[in-house]
Amino acid sequence: MSEGNLHLSERAARNLRKRHRAERRFRAYGMTAVALAMVTLVLLLGSILWRGWPGFFQHTVLLDVALDPEVIDPEGSRNPDRLAQADFLGLLKTSLREQFPEATSRRERRELTRIVSAGADLEIRRLVLESPGRIGERVGIEVLLSDDADLYFKGQLDPSEDGATGRLSSRQAGWLDSLEAEGRVENRFHTRFFQAGDSREPELAGIGGAAVGSLLTLAITLLLSFPVGVAAAVYLEEFAPKGRWTDFIEVNINNLAAVPSIVFGLLGLAVFLNFFGLPRSAPVVGGLVLSLMTLPTIIIASRSSIAAVPPSIREAALGVGASKHQVVLHHVLPLALPGILTGTIIGMSRALGETAPLLMIGMVAFIVDVPTGFTSPSTLLPVQVFLWADSPERAFVAKTSAAIVVLLTFLVAMNLAAVLLRSRFEQRW
């Protein structure tokens, strides 16, 4: 009897040790998977930040420009309309030629002009319009260098002998080195990147238009999807009679949450643009499409939050004489609001990162101006990233990564807000 018990005890001990080893292996596998995921995430974010960080900075050059009144305002009228039409590009070229008088041939002068941005003359124009009293003076004006010159100073571009490839020539590199030696070149934080719209020139391109378009589109999405989604969740969870029709609706809502986003873009193209004739590439259309895509997520999250409210809350409210509507509005919804807001923010963050449905409704257009309303032509941050990633200009590589950094910052902030809301207002039952 005792030998049998001893034999069973030894076998049980072996089985216990075997289970413990299996448990340790399982934990090791889990920790390895988490470690690999963290390393991959760090490498991905580090790579994006490493590539995008130079995109937040741009090199400028200080030029001495003579604001010749014979060129700007020969009549002396100081009329803003006449001042705006002056030959500011000619003043810029004159300043560069005075700085480098050795550039005498036509080709050399063209190369000299190409070391500054194509919009450099607009800085002179802005100064004259803001301070017309300075006409006739020689002023120092900081203008943007060209994208190739900026890449040269950032160590990402090697000059060629003759510049035949369209990049910097050795002669242009010599001029840039001379300007740097004189202390005229500065690497400054590029505020225009956050203020300007899109441009064919990388040094002039910015995400301001895309950011405003994203805000306008998300505003429409939130105004449409949040009240409709919460109302649908309240009806299905609290008022709808259980039956085949309700089951059919629930199944279709769950299926819509898994539909590829491009399908919603096709729906928006067929209904909102072709049938209703709404303006193409407008935030109102983008908001309508993204609200359809976001609705299932909000409904599912809201239903889960409403169902998590204990039945005792409803029974207590009904017991003191409250109506069904009063129970829902005064007790159930306030308690379920943290989960509802969390689901809404997650749905909105998904909408912010979508590109495919917006391509179908024309929001992939080249938009230079910052949108001013819900019907103005606009684009969104993910679409802007898509456009820049397809550009052949090397300077757009840093711009693309910088725009991704901004987009990820928005997404992380929205998801962090969802976590904070849940931890702040969630109640344990």
Secondary structure as UniProt FT lines:
FT   HELIX           2..52
FT   HELIX           53..56
FT   STRAND          57..66
FT   HELIX           69..72
FT   TURN            74..75
FT   HELIX           80..84
FT   HELIX           88..99
FT   TURN            101..102
FT   HELIX           106..113
FT   TURN            114..115
FT   TURN            118..119
FT   HELIX           120..130
FT   HELIX           132..134
FT   TURN            135..136
FT   STRAND          138..145
FT   HELIX           147..153
FT   TURN            154..155
FT   TURN            164..165
FT   HELIX           170..181
FT   TURN            182..183
FT   STRAND          185..189
FT   HELIX           192..195
FT   TURN            202..204
FT   HELIX           208..234
FT   HELIX           235..239
FT   HELIX           244..256
FT   TURN            257..258
FT   HELIX           261..268
FT   HELIX           269..275
FT   TURN            280..281
FT   HELIX           283..307
FT   HELIX           311..319
FT   TURN            320..321
FT   HELIX           324..327
FT   HELIX           328..332
FT   HELIX           333..352
FT   HELIX           356..360
FT   TURN            361..364
FT   TURN            374..375
FT   HELIX           381..389
FT   HELIX           395..425
//
